């Protein structure tokens, strides 16, 4: 006789990094190559964003991903750095809290 234990899956807490200061949320529209992407941001601008070297190995992107952007101090409406991508549970959390109303 085999005994199978069923464990009810409880929701685990989700840690989400929200925009602070000048940071904005965005959606990757197009990958341009050489660690650069065209991103439509929540403040209405379309920026060309690069993945900085300090996070290059940790970030994998594709078109349609929700990302966190830090605009440059120079050319702030045209350029920015891509800080992180959000996973599906994190995106659901952002939607529940109203951060993605602009989509």
C-alpha positions in Angstrom: 0.0 0.0 0.0 1.4 3.4 -1.0 0.6 6.5 1.0 0.7 9.8 -0.8 0.7 13.0 1.1 -1.1 16.0 -0.4 0.2 19.3 0.6 -2.0 22.3 -0.1 0.0 25.0 -1.8 -0.2 28.2 0.0 0.7 31.5 -1.7 4.2 32.4 -1.0 5.0 36.1 -0.4 6.3 37.8 -3.5 9.1 40.3 -3.3 8.7 43.1 -5.8 11.0 46.0 -6.5 8.9 49.1 -7.2 10.0 52.3 -9.0 11.7 54.8 -6.7 12.8 58.3 -7.5 13.3 58.7 -11.2 12.8 55.0 -12.1 9.9 54.0 -14.4 8.3 50.8 -15.6 8.4 49.9 -19.3 7.7 47.2 -21.9 10.3 46.0 -24.3 9.1 46.8 -27.8 12.1 45.7 -29.8 15.6 44.2 -29.2 18.2 46.2 -31.0 21.3 44.0 -30.3 24.5 44.9 -28.5 22.7 44.8 -25.1 20.2 47.5 -26.2 16.4 47.5 -26.4 13.7 49.9 -27.4 11.4 50.3 -24.4 8.0 52.0 -24.1 8.0 53.6 -20.7 5.1 54.5 -18.3 5.9 58.2 -18.5 5.0 58.2 -22.3 8.5 58.2 -23.8 10.1 55.5 -25.9 13.7 55.1 -24.8 16.7 53.1 -26.1 17.9 51.3 -23.0 21.1 49.4 -22.4 21.8 46.6 -19.9 24.7 47.8 -17.8 27.6 45.4 -17.2 26.9 45.0 -13.5 23.6 43.2 -14.3 24.3 41.8 -17.7 24.6 38.2 -16.6 21.5 38.3 -14.5 19.0 39.7 -17.0 17.6 37.8 -20.0 15.0 39.8 -22.0 12.6 39.3 -24.8 10.0 41.5 -26.5 6.9 42.1 -24.3 8.8 41.8 -20.9 7.9 44.3 -18.2 11.1 46.0 -17.0 12.4 48.6 -14.6 14.2 51.5 -16.2 16.4 54.3 -14.8 16.6 57.2 -17.2 20.0 58.8 -17.8 20.6 62.3 -16.4 21.7 63.4 -19.8 19.2 62.6 -22.6 16.7 61.5 -20.0 13.8 61.3 -22.5 15.7 59.3 -25.0 18.1 56.9 -23.1 18.1 54.8 -20.0 19.5 51.8 -18.1 17.5 48.5 -17.8 17.8 47.5 -14.1 15.6 44.4 -13.9 12.9 42.3 -15.5 9.8 41.1 -13.7 8.7 37.5 -13.4 5.0 36.5 -13.8 4.1 36.5 -10.1 5.7 39.9 -9.7 3.8 41.2 -12.8 0.5 39.9 -11.2 1.4 41.7 -8.0 2.1 45.0 -9.9 -1.3 44.7 -11.7 -3.2 44.2 -8.4 -1.5 47.2 -6.9 -2.3 49.4 -10.0 1.3 50.0 -11.2 0.5 48.8 -14.7 -2.7 50.8 -15.5 -0.8 52.7 -18.3 -0.6 49.5 -20.4 
